[in-house]
């Protein structure tokens, strides 16, 4: 699983880095995004749905959020 730590970055930067990383991945691979930007809980899943990617889980760890995305296409 690929990991992307974007803590300290605010939207739209976390989404920008997710989009770039996902474009490098193959179908079936997963990306774990670690962010402390609360808006990413909404923007990343919305982007994933629009671009037919699967959000596997969203875990709020208190100080940060862990979002796992599976590349479908």
N, C-alpha and C positions, 0 to 999 in steps of 0.2 A: 504494500500500500504506500502510495506517495503521500508525503506530508507537506503542508504549506502553513507556515506560522506567520500570520499577518497581524500579530498583536502590536498595538501602537499606531496602526494605520486606520484611518476613518474612511467611510464610504465617500466616493466610489472606489477607492483603491483596493480594498479586499476583493470586491467583485472583479475588478480589472485583473488582479493576479490569478484569481480562480479561472477566469475565461482563458487567460494565456496558458496556464498549466493544463487545463482540460484539453486544449487544442493539441497538445503534445502527447496526450495519452491515447491508448488503444481501447476499443470497446471491451467492457468487462473489468477494466482496471478501476480502482477506487482511489479517491483523493480525500484525505483528512485535512480539514481546514481548522486552524486554531485562531480565534479572533477574540478581541475584547470590545469590538464595536457591536453594540446591541442591534443596530439596524441591519446587520448582516443576517440575522435570524429571519428577516423578511426578504431582503433583496436577493440573497443567494438561492433560496428555494424558488422564488418567483422566476428568476433567470433560468434555473434548472428545468422548471416545468415548461417554459416557453421553448427551450432548446432541447427538449426531450431527453433530459438527463435525470437520473433517479437519485433523490435524496434518501439515503439509507437511514440516517439518524441525525438528530439534533440534540445535543446534551449541553445543558447549562451547568457549568461547573462552578458558578459563583463569580469568580474573577475573570473567567473566560468562557467561550462557547466553542464546542467541538462539533463540526458539521461534516458528515461523511457523505460523499457523492460518488455514485457509480456511473461511469461513462457508458451510455447505451449505443451511441452512433459514432 
